[in-house]
Amino acid sequence: MAVAPYALALPLVFALLSLAPAPALGGCPAACRCSFAMLQCLEPNGITSIPALATQESENVTEIYIENQDALENITEIDLAYYRELKNLTVTSCKLRLISINAFQFNLKLQYVNLASNSLEHISWRVFHFLPLLNLAYDTIKGEELMESVRIVQAAQGERQYGEAWRVINEMTGRKRSKEGQVEGHSPKERVTTWFNHFQSLLGTIADGAEESIPAFLQNLPIDDGPFTVSLPGRSPQ
């Protein structure tokens, strides 16, 4: 009986597949090197996020060093959740654009962060408020954010955009816009009409009660109302 050629090839394919190693979930990525306390990802464009190692591996890592990863754009709130012993984090020369406000909420031992040469446009100081050991970075970023707000206010005032200036000032100080003194109305025309009616009613109303007569305090004063002459004024009467 003739045997189809593909039937002979199937056992060989299965044998080769059985020799191939199964991918290890949570293992060290091929583009990285993992040791007991350090995770390094130096091979360009080898990862798209911070690797998630197995729990027994990540719990001992104290340093992560990543560079030259164009696809690494975000650090989310769960990327570093299992690196609770992390002390040093370096992510440089990547395309990092966004860091979650809760990115470091589980990394209370973090002392050093290097995010140089990325595409970050803004880092909120709130990103680091979980980190009591990173006071210098916290204060520096908060100060930079404050100075940027001051520059926005100055630019808005220079362009007479006073509404924008006050918006930034209120945001900096935590003040909420007061509704006191605001006129009700769904449009500027309605608010003008409300003001007009208010003052028309106010100015067109006669006060109740008779007017009180106020007597003059000084009467019959010796005031000279004749032609002007050049002379020294006399002493005022007592």
N, CA, C and O of each residue as an XYZ file, in Angstrom:
952
protein
N       0.861     -1.197      0.000
C       0.000      0.000      0.000
C       0.891      1.238      0.000
O       1.835      1.341      0.784
N       0.574      2.178     -0.895
C       1.372      3.400     -1.005
C       1.063      4.339      0.160
O      -0.081      4.450      0.602
N       2.094      5.003      0.641
C       1.944      5.943      1.761
C       2.199      7.353      1.254
O       3.195      7.605      0.576
N       1.302      8.267      1.581
C       1.457      9.657      1.138
C       2.726     10.254      1.739
O       3.047      9.989      2.898
N       3.452     11.060      0.956
C       4.715     11.638      1.456
C       4.529     12.455      2.729
O       5.373     12.413      3.624
N       3.400     13.215      2.816
C       3.228     14.064      3.994
C       3.009     13.241      5.249
O       3.273     13.707      6.358
N       2.516     11.992      5.075
C       2.300     11.138      6.237
C       3.621     10.734      6.861
O       3.714     10.572      8.077
N       4.657     10.567      6.022
C       5.972     10.220      6.545
C       6.631     11.414      7.239
O       7.445     11.247      8.147
N       6.268     12.617      6.798
C       6.906     13.812      7.355
C       6.325     14.210      8.706
O       7.000     14.881      9.487
N       5.090     13.813      8.997
C       4.450     14.246     10.238
C       5.196     13.790     11.486
O       5.397     14.601     12.390
N       5.622     12.505     11.578
C       6.360     12.105     12.787
C       7.632     12.913     12.997
O       8.003     13.220     14.130
N       8.307     13.260     11.881
C       9.536     14.043     11.992
C       9.237     15.439     12.534
O       9.989     15.955     13.361
N       8.142     16.055     12.073
C       7.759     17.390     12.553
C       7.460     17.359     14.040
O       7.896     18.232     14.790
N       6.705     16.335     14.466
C       6.373     16.223     15.889
C       7.622     16.020     16.735
O       7.715     16.539     17.847
N       8.579     15.266     16.210
C       9.812     15.024     16.950
C      10.601     16.317     17.128
O      11.150     16.569     18.200
N      10.658     17.141     16.075
C      11.381     18.407     16.168
C      10.701     19.369     17.134
O      11.366     20.080     17.887
N       9.373     19.385     17.108
C       8.647     20.267     18.018
C       8.860     19.873     19.464
O       8.902     20.727     20.350
N       8.996     18.568     19.704
C       9.189     18.119     21.080
C      10.543     18.528     21.625
O      10.720     18.622     22.839
N      11.514     18.775     20.729
C      12.845     19.185     21.163
C      12.935     20.686     21.421
O      13.844     21.131     22.122
N      12.006     21.482     20.868
C      12.046     22.937     21.042
C      11.621     23.295     22.456
O      10.633     22.752     22.950
N      12.348     24.207     23.132
C      11.986     24.580     24.502
C      10.696     25.380     24.539
O      10.475     26.248     23.695
N       9.863     25.098     25.492
C       8.611     25.844     25.652
C       8.916     27.216     26.223
O       9.799     27.342     27.071
N       8.204     28.251     25.781
C       8.457     29.587     26.320
C       8.153     29.634     27.806
O       7.123     29.137     28.261
N       9.060     30.236     28.548
C       8.902     30.318     30.005
C       8.115     31.570     30.356
O       8.553     32.683     30.066
N       6.977     31.395     30.969
C       6.164     32.528     31.380
C       6.843     33.229     32.547
O       7.183     32.600     33.548
N       7.038     34.537     32.410
C       7.674     35.285     33.481
C       9.175     35.104     33.527
O       9.810     35.512     34.500
N       9.764     34.502     32.500
C      11.203     34.316     32.475
C      11.915     35.549     31.951
O      11.277     36.529     31.565
N      13.224     35.497     31.938
C      14.030     36.620     31.477
C      13.933     36.722     29.957
O      14.199     35.732     29.274
N      13.564     37.872     29.398
C      13.460     38.016     27.944
C      14.807     37.818     27.259
O      15.858     38.010     27.870
N      14.767     37.436     25.996
C      15.997     37.171     25.249
C      16.854     38.422     25.108
O      18.078     38.326     25.016
N      16.226     39.594     25.090
C      16.971     40.841     24.920
C      17.551     41.363     26.231
O      18.183     42.418     26.248
N      17.344     40.641     27.318
C      17.768     41.115     28.636
C      18.694     40.105     29.303
O      18.808     38.955     28.878
N      19.335     40.566     30.339
C      20.127     39.695     31.201
C      19.606     39.827     32.624
O      19.436     40.935     33.134
N      19.362     38.714     33.244
C      18.778     38.717     34.581
C      19.719     38.010     35.544
O      20.144     36.879     35.305
N      20.029     38.685     36.617
C      20.812     38.070     37.681
C      19.975     38.084     38.949
O      18.796     38.434     38.924
N      20.588     37.703     40.043
C      19.835     37.601     41.290
C      19.209     38.936     41.689
O      18.065     38.979     42.141
N      19.967     40.030     41.519
C      19.493     41.325     42.003
C      19.392     42.378     40.915
O      19.104     43.537     41.214
N      19.624     42.007     39.653
C      19.661     43.018     38.601
C      18.994     42.523     37.329
O      19.114     41.358     36.948
N      18.284     43.448     36.679
C      17.671     43.195     35.372
C      18.218     44.223     34.400
O      18.054     45.426     34.605
N      18.876     43.749     33.329
C      19.441     44.627     32.316
C      18.842     44.292     30.958
O      18.789     43.127     30.564
N      18.389     45.325     30.243
C      17.883     45.157     28.882
C      18.612     46.169     28.007
O      18.205     47.327     27.910
N      19.694     45.720     27.372
C      20.570     46.607     26.617
C      20.492     46.369     25.114
O      20.883     47.240     24.337
N      20.005     45.232     24.694
C      19.903     44.950     23.261
C      18.815     45.829     22.657
O      17.674     45.789     23.115
N      19.140     46.620     21.642
C      18.176     47.593     21.107
C      16.877     46.945     20.631
O      16.873     45.901     19.978
N      15.782     47.604     20.983
C      14.447     47.252     20.491
C      14.094     45.788     20.744
O      13.575     45.093     19.870
N      14.384     45.348     21.947
C      14.085     43.963     22.285
C      12.861     43.792     23.160
O      12.356     42.679     23.303
N      12.367     44.885     23.756
C      11.204     44.789     24.633
C      10.255     45.950     24.339
O      10.662     46.968     23.778
N       9.012     45.789     24.714
C       8.009     46.842     24.541
C       7.489     47.361     25.877
O       6.752     48.346     25.921
N       7.871     46.704     26.955
C       7.475     47.133     28.297
C       8.505     46.598     29.284
O       9.347     45.776     28.923
N       8.440     47.055     30.507
C       9.349     46.540     31.530
C       9.015     45.074     31.772
O       7.870     44.750     32.086
N       9.989     44.184     31.633
C       9.703     42.746     31.752
C       9.094     42.388     33.106
O       9.484     42.914     34.148
N       8.131     41.480     33.053
C       7.496     40.986     34.275
C       8.067     39.614     34.589
O       7.631     38.611     34.025
N       9.028     39.571     35.477
C       9.639     38.300     35.855
C       8.730     37.535     36.801
O       7.773     38.080     37.352
N       9.046     36.272     36.976
C       8.307     35.474     37.948
C       8.501     36.067     39.340
O       9.507     36.719     39.618
N       7.534     35.831     40.196
C       7.550     36.459     41.520
C       8.823     36.147     42.284
O       9.402     37.037     42.907
N       9.273     34.888     42.247
C      10.463     34.511     43.008
C      11.727     35.160     42.457
O      12.740     35.232     43.152
N      11.675     35.636     41.203
C      12.825     36.323     40.617
C      12.752     37.835     40.839
O      13.753     38.464     41.181
N      11.586     38.405     40.647
C      11.452     39.860     40.742
C      11.569     40.368     42.177
O      11.962     41.515     42.390
N      11.240     39.544     43.152
C      11.248     40.023     44.530
C      12.655     40.285     45.059
O      12.811     40.905     46.111
N      13.687     39.821     44.340
C      15.068     40.054     44.763
C      15.763     41.155     43.963
O      16.883     41.545     44.295
N      15.121     41.652     42.927
C      15.752     42.637     42.046
C      15.799     44.000     42.736
O      14.778     44.517     43.192
N      17.000     44.569     42.803
C      17.173     45.902     43.391
C      17.553     46.946     42.349
O      17.531     48.142     42.636
N      17.903     46.503     41.135
C      18.293     47.456     40.096
C      17.769     47.002     38.741
O      17.884     45.832     38.372
N      17.191     47.951     38.004
C      16.730     47.720     36.633
C      17.396     48.757     35.738
O      17.345     49.956     36.010
N      18.024     48.274     34.662
C      18.709     49.165     33.722
C      18.224     48.831     32.318
O      18.436     47.722     31.827
N      17.572     49.797     31.673
C      17.007     49.604     30.338
C      17.429     50.779     29.461
O      17.377     51.932     29.887
N      17.849     50.476     28.225
C      18.199     51.546     27.298
C      17.942     51.114     25.860
O      17.895     49.924     25.549
N      17.775     52.120     24.983
C      17.638     51.906     23.533
C      16.463     50.999     23.171
O      16.605     50.061     22.387
N      15.304     51.295     23.753
C      14.093     50.524     23.452
C      13.043     51.482     22.881
O      12.321     52.143     23.629
N      12.968     51.548     21.556
C      12.069     52.502     20.906
C      10.595     52.183     21.138
O       9.754     53.080     21.077
N      10.276     50.934     21.401
C       8.873     50.552     21.591
C       8.418     50.707     23.042
O       7.243     50.505     23.351
N       9.337     51.061     23.922
C       8.973     51.262     25.329
C       8.490     52.701     25.497
O       9.299     53.625     25.571
N       7.177     52.887     25.556
C       6.594     54.223     25.592
C       5.934     54.562     26.923
O       5.758     55.739     27.238
N       5.567     53.556     27.705
C       4.825     53.815     28.935
C       5.387     52.994     30.094
O       5.912     51.897     29.904
N       5.263     53.545     31.286
C       5.444     52.775     32.517
C       4.104     52.825     33.230
O       3.692     53.874     33.724
N       3.435     51.700     33.281
C       2.085     51.659     33.835
C       2.130     51.414     35.338
O       3.200     51.233     35.920
N       0.970     51.410     35.945
C       0.886     51.234     37.396
C       1.142     49.798     37.836
O       1.261     49.533     39.033
N       1.229     48.857     36.879
C       1.473     47.459     37.254
C       2.832     46.947     36.782
O       3.233     45.845     37.157
N       3.549     47.725     35.967
C       4.817     47.244     35.414
C       5.841     46.918     36.500
O       6.617     45.974     36.355
N       5.846     47.686     37.575
C       6.849     47.502     38.630
C       6.239     46.963     39.919
O       6.845     47.051     40.986
N       5.052     46.412     39.814
C       4.323     45.999     41.016
C       5.049     44.918     41.808
O       4.932     44.875     43.033
N       5.802     44.037     41.132
C       6.446     42.911     41.826
C       7.908     43.192     42.169
O       8.596     42.330     42.715
N       8.380     44.397     41.848
C       9.767     44.750     42.169
C       9.787     45.588     43.451
O      10.173     46.757     43.430
N       9.381     44.998     44.532
C       9.223     45.743     45.782
C      10.551     46.070     46.460
O      10.591     46.918     47.352
N      11.631     45.417     46.055
C      12.950     45.710     46.620
C      13.753     46.658     45.732
O      14.926     46.916     46.000
N      13.131     47.173     44.686
C      13.832     48.008     43.719
C      14.357     49.292     44.364
O      13.623     50.005     45.050
N      15.651     49.572     44.128
C      16.281     50.782     44.655
C      16.758     51.719     43.550
O      16.739     52.938     43.720
N      17.184     51.157     42.419
C      17.713     51.966     41.324
C      16.984     51.617     40.027
O      16.880     50.447     39.660
N      16.484     52.636     39.343
C      15.782     52.431     38.078
C      16.354     53.380     37.034
O      16.382     54.595     37.229
N      16.810     52.810     35.922
C      17.318     53.601     34.803
C      16.600     53.169     33.533
O      16.644     52.001     33.148
N      15.941     54.120     32.890
C      15.306     53.890     31.588
C      15.726     55.059     30.705
O      15.138     56.138     30.781
N      16.736     54.851     29.873
C      17.297     55.941     29.079
C      17.286     55.602     27.597
O      17.268     54.436     27.203
N      17.296     56.663     26.783
C      17.376     56.535     25.321
C      16.283     55.629     24.770
O      16.514     54.839     23.855
N      15.102     55.755     25.337
C      13.935     55.036     24.835
C      12.946     56.067     24.281
O      13.290     57.238     24.122
N      11.743     55.638     23.995
C      10.699     56.553     23.524
C       9.638     56.756     24.600
O       8.453     56.911     24.305
N      10.081     56.752     25.834
C       9.159     56.857     26.963
C       8.412     58.183     26.907
O       9.025     59.250     26.877
N       7.075     58.108     26.893
C       6.243     59.301     26.800
C       5.391     59.536     28.041
O       5.092     60.678     28.391
N       5.005     58.454     28.699
C       4.037     58.575     29.785
C       4.437     57.693     30.955
O       4.836     56.542     30.777
N       4.324     58.251     32.159
C       4.533     57.491     33.391
C       3.275     57.634     34.230
O       2.862     58.746     34.558
N       2.677     56.525     34.572
C       1.461     56.563     35.379
C       1.741     57.207     36.734
O       2.820     57.041     37.303
N       0.764     57.937     37.237
C       0.910     58.561     38.551
C       1.148     57.508     39.629
O       1.790     57.789     40.641
N       0.634     56.300     39.418
C       0.786     55.216     40.397
C       1.875     54.219     40.007
O       1.893     53.092     40.503
N       2.776     54.628     39.125
C       3.792     53.698     38.625
C       4.681     53.152     39.734
O       5.096     51.995     39.668
N       4.986     53.962     40.760
C       5.935     53.562     41.800
C       5.263     53.314     43.146
O       5.916     53.382     44.187
N       3.992     53.034     43.132
C       3.267     52.895     44.397
C       3.718     51.691     45.219
O       3.504     51.663     46.431
N       4.344     50.689     44.577
C       4.804     49.503     45.303
C       6.317     49.495     45.506
O       6.867     48.520     46.016
N       6.986     50.566     45.114
C       8.452     50.604     45.153
C       8.933     51.610     46.190
O       9.613     52.582     45.860
N       8.578     51.371     47.427
C       8.848     52.335     48.486
C      10.328     52.439     48.845
O      10.723     53.345     49.580
N      11.150     51.523     48.337
C      12.586     51.572     48.615
C      13.372     52.238     47.485
O      14.600     52.302     47.530
N      12.666     52.725     46.484
C      13.326     53.336     45.337
C      14.053     54.609     45.752
O      13.473     55.491     46.386
N      15.345     54.693     45.381
C      16.175     55.827     45.780
C      16.729     56.606     44.591
O      17.068     57.782     44.728
N      16.824     55.975     43.444
C      17.462     56.621     42.292
C      16.653     56.321     41.042
O      16.313     55.170     40.769
N      16.346     57.377     40.278
C      15.605     57.228     39.024
C      16.297     58.058     37.954
O      16.554     59.246     38.149
N      16.599     57.426     36.821
C      17.223     58.116     35.691
C      16.348     57.892     34.463
O      16.225     56.768     33.976
N      15.739     58.973     33.965
C      14.842     58.894     32.809
C      15.346     59.792     31.680
O      14.550     60.359     30.932
N      16.650     59.919     31.560
C      17.236     60.830     30.578
C      17.028     60.322     29.155
O      16.888     59.122     28.915
N      17.012     61.280     28.207
C      16.973     60.988     26.769
C      15.754     60.165     26.382
O      15.863     59.159     25.681
N      14.598     60.604     26.846
C      13.336     59.998     26.450
C      12.460     61.052     25.777
O      12.918     62.158     25.490
N      11.217     60.707     25.533
C      10.286     61.628     24.876
C       9.281     62.203     25.862
O       8.183     62.603     25.477
N       9.655     62.243     27.123
C       8.756     62.769     28.148
C       8.606     64.276     27.982
O       9.599     65.001     27.911
N       7.368     64.743     27.921
C       7.098     66.168     27.844
C       6.792     66.760     29.208
O       7.007     67.951     29.437
N       6.296     65.938     30.106
C       5.902     66.437     31.423
C       5.860     65.272     32.400
O       5.359     64.195     32.077
N       6.391     65.498     33.598
C       6.307     64.503     34.671
C       5.682     65.192     35.873
O       6.229     66.171     36.381
N       4.567     64.702     36.320
C       3.933     65.277     37.500
C       4.709     64.882     38.751
O       5.201     63.758     38.854
N       4.817     65.808     39.699
C       5.489     65.485     40.961
C       4.729     64.403     41.715
O       5.286     63.753     42.600
N       3.457     64.204     41.370
C       2.666     63.176     42.052
C       3.174     61.769     41.749
O       2.887     60.832     42.495
N       3.931     61.616     40.654
C       4.495     60.308     40.329
C       5.394     59.815     41.457
O       5.482     58.612     41.703
N       6.059     60.737     42.142
C       7.062     60.362     43.135
C       6.592     60.538     44.576
O       7.387     60.380     45.502
N       5.328     60.858     44.779
C       4.917     61.158     46.148
C       4.795     59.911     47.016
O       4.574     60.021     48.222
N       4.937     58.714     46.416
C       4.947     57.487     47.208
C       6.320     57.223     47.828
O       6.451     56.348     48.684
N       7.336     57.962     47.409
C       8.714     57.585     47.687
C       9.350     58.483     48.744
O       9.842     59.562     48.414
N       9.349     58.064     49.995
C       9.942     58.894     51.052
C      11.450     59.026     50.929
O      12.025     59.975     51.463
N      12.110     58.099     50.238
C      13.561     58.142     50.115
C      14.018     58.939     48.900
O      15.219     59.090     48.674
N      13.085     59.445     48.127
C      13.432     60.170     46.908
C      13.025     61.636     47.045
O      12.459     62.222     46.122
N      13.319     62.216     48.198
C      12.880     63.581     48.475
C      13.470     64.595     47.504
O      12.779     65.531     47.103
N      14.729     64.430     47.120
C      15.374     65.400     46.240
C      14.679     65.450     44.887
O      14.363     66.529     44.386
N      14.442     64.283     44.295
C      13.763     64.249     43.000
C      12.353     64.801     43.115
O      11.879     65.501     42.221
N      11.687     64.488     44.211
C      10.318     64.968     44.446
C      10.285     66.496     44.466
O       9.472     67.116     43.781
N      11.175     67.096     45.257
C      11.183     68.546     45.381
C      11.594     69.211     44.073
O      11.053     70.255     43.710
N      12.550     68.608     43.363
C      13.022     69.200     42.117
C      11.925     69.235     41.071
O      11.713     70.257     40.418
N      11.229     68.123     40.913
C      10.175     68.062     39.904
C       9.014     68.971     40.275
O       8.430     69.621     39.408
N       8.679     69.019     41.559
C       7.604     69.909     41.984
C       7.982     71.363     41.725
O       7.145     72.162     41.304
N       9.252     71.705     41.980
C       9.707     73.064     41.723
C       9.690     73.401     40.244
O       9.311     74.509     39.863
N      10.102     72.449     39.398
C      10.080     72.681     37.959
C       8.653     72.869     37.459
O       8.395     73.704     36.592
N       7.735     72.092     38.008
C       6.333     72.234     37.615
C       5.795     73.605     38.023
O       5.036     74.227     37.279
N       6.192     74.070     39.206
C       5.750     75.377     39.669
C       6.302     76.489     38.782
O       5.577     77.419     38.427
N       7.586     76.395     38.422
C       8.190     77.415     37.576
C       7.551     77.433     36.190
O       7.386     78.499     35.597
N       7.193     76.270     35.677
C       6.524     76.219     34.383
C       5.161     76.910     34.458
O       4.763     77.606     33.524
N       4.450     76.716     35.568
C       3.162     77.387     35.741
C       3.347     78.899     35.810
O       2.541     79.653     35.264
N       4.406     79.340     36.480
C       4.682     80.776     36.560
C       4.956     81.344     35.172
O       4.493     82.437     34.846
N       5.701     80.611     34.356
C       5.986     81.076     32.996
C       4.701     81.180     32.169
O       4.547     82.100     31.366
N       3.786     80.237     32.370
C       2.511     80.281     31.646
C       1.709     81.510     32.054
O       1.113     82.179     31.210
N       1.696     81.805     33.355
C       0.966     82.979     33.843
C       1.562     84.252     33.261
O       0.828     85.131     32.810
N       2.884     84.359     33.268
C       3.532     85.558     32.739
C       3.250     85.728     31.247
O       2.988     86.837     30.781
N       3.304     84.630     30.506
C       3.030     84.712     29.072
C       1.580     85.106     28.810
O       1.302     85.892     27.903
N       0.657     84.563     29.601
C      -0.763     84.887     29.423
C      -1.028     86.356     29.732
O      -1.804     87.008     29.032
N      -0.390     86.878     30.772
C      -0.569     88.293     31.094
C       0.016     89.183     30.007
O      -0.555     90.220     29.669
N       1.159     88.771     29.460
C       1.764     89.557     28.391
C       0.889     89.627     27.157
O       0.931     90.612     26.420
N       0.100     88.594     26.925
C      -0.804     88.566     25.777
C      -2.223     88.984     26.153
O      -3.153     88.856     25.357
N      -2.374     89.488     27.387
C      -3.668     89.952     27.900
C      -4.717     88.846     27.942
O      -5.911     89.101     27.788
N      -4.266     87.642     28.147
C      -5.186     86.512     28.322
C      -5.376     86.292     29.821
O      -4.886     85.319     30.394
N      -6.096     87.217     30.433
C      -6.195     87.228     31.885
C      -6.994     86.034     32.418
O      -6.730     85.543     33.515
N      -7.958     85.580     31.644
C      -8.723     84.415     32.072
C      -7.839     83.183     32.206
O      -7.965     82.424     33.167
N      -6.946     82.987     31.244
C      -6.022     81.854     31.295
C      -5.055     82.005     32.456
O      -4.730     81.029     33.132
N      -4.592     83.236     32.688
C      -3.671     83.470     33.804
C      -4.324     83.117     35.137
O      -3.710     82.461     35.978
N      -5.566     83.550     35.330
C      -6.252     83.247     36.588
C      -6.567     81.766     36.708
O      -6.572     81.221     37.812
N      -6.827     81.111     35.591
C      -7.085     79.668     35.645
C      -5.862     78.923     36.176
O      -5.988     78.036     37.021
N      -4.677     79.287     35.677
C      -3.449     78.625     36.123
C      -3.163     78.966     37.582
O      -2.746     78.103     38.353
N      -3.388     80.229     37.962
C      -3.157     80.629     39.354
C      -4.065     79.850     40.298
O      -3.617     79.369     41.339
N      -5.325     79.728     39.941
C      -6.257     78.972     40.781
C      -5.866     77.500     40.859
O      -6.038     76.858     41.895
N      -5.340     76.972     39.761
C      -4.896     75.579     39.761
C      -3.673     75.402     40.654
O      -3.554     74.394     41.351
N      -2.761     76.379     40.637
C      -1.558     76.312     41.466
C      -1.896     76.393     42.950
O      -1.302     75.692     43.769
N      -2.843     77.242     43.287
C      -3.166     77.483     44.691
C      -4.277     76.595     45.213
O      -4.554     76.580     46.413
N      -4.920     75.846     44.311
C      -6.008     74.982     44.745
C      -7.310     75.710     44.984
O      -8.241     75.150     45.562
N      -7.386     76.960     44.543
C      -8.610     77.735     44.732
C      -9.635     77.361     43.677
O      -9.301     77.118     42.518
N     -10.876     77.322     44.098
C     -11.973     77.081     43.181
C     -12.648     78.406     42.858
O     -12.715     79.311     43.689
N     -13.137     78.495     41.653
C     -13.774     79.733     41.210
C     -15.036     79.995     42.015
O     -15.923     79.146     42.107
N     -15.099     81.179     42.594
C     -16.254     81.541     43.404
C     -17.419     81.952     42.518
O     -17.236     82.602     41.489
N     -18.621     81.564     42.934
C     -19.823     81.938     42.194
C     -20.439     83.232     42.719
O     -21.429     83.724     42.178
N     -19.841     83.775     43.778
C     -20.371     85.003     44.340
C     -20.173     86.152     43.359
O     -19.075     86.346     42.837
N     -21.227     86.907     43.111
C     -21.150     88.038     42.204
C     -21.402     87.684     40.756
O     -21.470     88.580     39.914
N     -21.543     86.407     40.437
C     -21.817     86.009     39.068
C     -23.303     86.161     38.767
O     -24.153     85.804     39.582
N     -23.596     86.684     37.612
C     -24.980     86.919     37.210
C     -25.502     85.687     36.491
O     -24.833     85.122     35.626
N     -26.692     85.287     36.856
C     -27.284     84.122     36.220
C     -27.673     84.436     34.782
O     -28.083     85.551     34.460
N     -27.538     83.444     33.940
C     -27.893     83.608     32.537
C     -27.155     82.599     31.691
O     -26.026     82.218     32.003
N     -27.793     82.165     30.617
C     -27.197     81.163     29.741
C     -26.359     81.777     28.627
O     -25.711     81.057     27.867
N     -26.370     83.097     28.528
C     -25.606     83.765     27.480
C     -25.243     85.161     27.968
O     -25.860     85.665     28.906
N     -24.254     85.790     27.346
C     -23.916     87.168     27.735
C     -25.103     88.118     27.621
O     -25.259     89.019     28.444
N     -25.939     87.921     26.606
C     -27.099     88.793     26.426
C     -28.071     88.666     27.593
O     -28.604     89.667     28.071
N     -28.302     87.433     28.056
C     -29.199     87.234     29.193
C     -28.632     87.864     30.460
O     -29.379     88.433     31.256
N     -27.310     87.767     30.655
C     -26.706     88.356     31.852
C     -26.785     89.880     31.829
O     -27.010     90.505     32.866
N     -26.600     90.486     30.641
C     -26.730     91.940     30.525
C     -28.161     92.366     30.829
O     -28.385     93.368     31.508
N     -29.127     91.604     30.326
C     -30.536     91.927     30.590
C     -30.849     91.836     32.078
O     -31.590     92.659     32.614
N     -30.284     90.833     32.739
C     -30.501     90.686     34.182
C     -29.948     91.881     34.940
O     -30.602     92.405     35.841
N     -28.736     92.317     34.576
C     -28.147     93.494     35.220
C     -29.003     94.743     34.965
O     -29.246     95.531     35.878
N     -29.453     94.914     33.724
C     -30.250     96.092     33.368
C     -31.536     96.145     34.186
O     -31.884     97.191     34.734
N     -32.236     95.029     34.267
C     -33.488     94.990     35.022
C     -33.251     95.249     36.507
O     -34.053     95.900     37.175
N     -32.132     94.727     37.008
C     -31.823     94.922     38.423
C     -31.625     96.400     38.747
O     -32.216     96.916     39.695
N     -30.793     97.076     37.962
C     -30.512     98.480     38.253
C     -31.684     99.385     37.890
O     -31.880    100.421     38.527
N     -32.460     99.015     36.884
C     -33.655     99.792     36.560
C     -34.633     99.769     37.725
O     -35.235    100.786     38.071
N     -34.781     98.595     38.320
C     -35.668     98.481     39.474
C     -35.096     99.215     40.680
O     -35.826     99.850     41.442
N     -33.779     99.116     40.840
C     -33.138     99.738     42.001
C     -33.184    101.262     41.923
O     -33.504    101.918     42.914
N     -32.870    101.835     40.758
C     -32.804    103.287     40.615
C     -34.179    103.921     40.435
O     -34.345    105.117     40.675
N     -35.143    103.149     40.023
C     -36.466    103.722     39.786
C     -37.393    103.611     40.973
O     -38.577    103.924     40.852
N     -36.898    103.179     42.109
C     -37.737    103.007     43.292
C     -37.470    104.128     44.281
O     -36.323    104.384     44.647
N     -38.544    104.801     44.718
C     -38.423    105.871     45.706
C     -38.377    105.252     47.093
O     -39.171    104.371     47.424
N     -37.446    105.722     47.890
C     -37.303    105.173     49.237
C     -38.541    105.472     50.065
O     -39.140    106.539     49.931
N     -38.920    104.541     50.913
C     -40.071    104.718     51.788
C     -39.745    105.728     52.887
O     -38.606    105.812     53.346
N     -40.767    106.502     53.307
C     -40.583    107.449     54.407
C     -40.194    108.828     53.919
O     -39.692    108.988     52.806
N     -40.431    109.824     54.762
C     -40.110    111.205     54.408
C     -38.616    111.442     54.529
O     -37.920    110.802     55.317
N     -38.151    112.380     53.725
C     -36.740    112.713     53.791
C     -36.435    113.450     55.090
O     -37.203    114.318     55.506
N     -35.349    113.121     55.716
C     -34.962    113.754     56.974
C     -34.230    115.057     56.695
O     -33.307    115.105     55.883
N     -34.659    116.123     57.387
C     -34.029    117.425     57.205
C     -32.766    117.500     58.052
O     -32.801    117.248     59.256
N     -31.663    117.844     57.423
C     -30.379    117.925     58.118
C     -30.025    119.395     58.285
O     -29.771    120.074     57.290
N     -30.000    119.910     59.515
C     -29.705    121.338     59.725
C     -28.244    121.649     59.444
O     -27.367    120.798     59.593
N     -28.000    122.905     59.028
C     -26.630    123.338     58.771
C     -25.880    123.467     60.086
O     -26.434    123.953     61.073
N     -24.648    123.043     60.107
C     -23.862    123.093     61.345
C     -23.311    124.492     61.603
O     -23.321    124.958     62.742
N     -22.828    125.168     60.556
C     -22.288    126.522     60.683
C     -23.110    127.462     59.808
O     -23.393    127.162     58.648
N     -23.488    128.604     60.380
C     -24.276    129.576     59.640
C     -23.681    130.978     59.823
O     -22.969    131.243     60.792
N     -23.992    131.871     58.867
C     -23.580    133.278     58.923
C     -22.072    133.432     59.112
O     -21.622    134.237     59.928
N     -21.309    132.670     58.369
C     -19.861    132.811     58.442
C     -19.416    134.050     57.678
O     -19.994    134.371     56.639
N     -18.372    134.771     58.185
C     -17.891    135.988     57.496
C     -17.062    135.633     56.272
O     -15.832    135.629     56.319
N     -17.736    135.342     55.196
C     -17.052    134.951     53.973
C     -17.096    136.123     53.008
O     -18.170    136.615     52.660
N     -15.924    136.565     52.581
C     -15.833    137.682     51.646
C     -16.001    137.156     50.235
O     -15.171    136.387     49.749
N     -17.058    137.562     49.587
C     -17.301    137.100     48.230
C     -17.127    138.223     47.219
O     -17.664    138.162     46.113
N     -16.343    139.288     47.617
C     -16.096    140.395     46.710
C     -14.966    140.093     45.750
O     -14.521    138.950     45.642
N     -14.494    141.135     45.040
C     -13.403    140.943     44.076
C     -12.134    140.456     44.771
O     -11.893    140.744     45.943
N     -11.338    139.714     44.020
C     -10.101    139.155     44.560
C      -9.065    140.251     44.726
O      -8.857    141.050     43.813
N      -8.406    140.299     45.891
C      -7.331    141.258     46.156
C      -6.134    140.512     46.693
O      -6.261    139.452     47.307
N      -4.940    141.096     46.445
C      -3.709    140.476     46.927
C      -3.467    140.943     48.344
O      -3.043    142.079     48.556
N      -3.719    140.119     49.288
C      -3.505    140.459     50.692
C      -3.368    139.180     51.479
O      -3.839    138.119     51.071
N      -2.713    139.302     52.615
C      -2.565    138.136     53.460
C      -3.882    137.847     54.146
O      -4.563    138.761     54.612
N      -4.234    136.604     54.209
C      -5.502    136.287     54.878
C      -5.411    136.586     56.356
O      -4.375    136.388     56.990
N      -6.496    137.056     56.881
C      -6.533    137.321     58.304
C      -6.692    136.048     59.101
O      -6.853    134.953     58.562
N      -6.641    136.233     60.380
C      -6.774    135.074     61.253
C      -8.222    134.613     61.278
O      -9.144    135.424     61.364
N      -8.404    133.342     61.205
C      -9.760    132.805     61.199
C     -10.433    133.097     62.518
O      -9.812    132.989     63.575
N     -11.713    133.470     62.464
C     -12.428    133.725     63.723
C     -12.556    132.465     64.544
O     -12.721    131.369     64.010
N     -12.477    132.635     65.847
C     -12.595    131.492     66.748
C     -14.059    131.151     66.941
O     -14.384    130.213     67.668
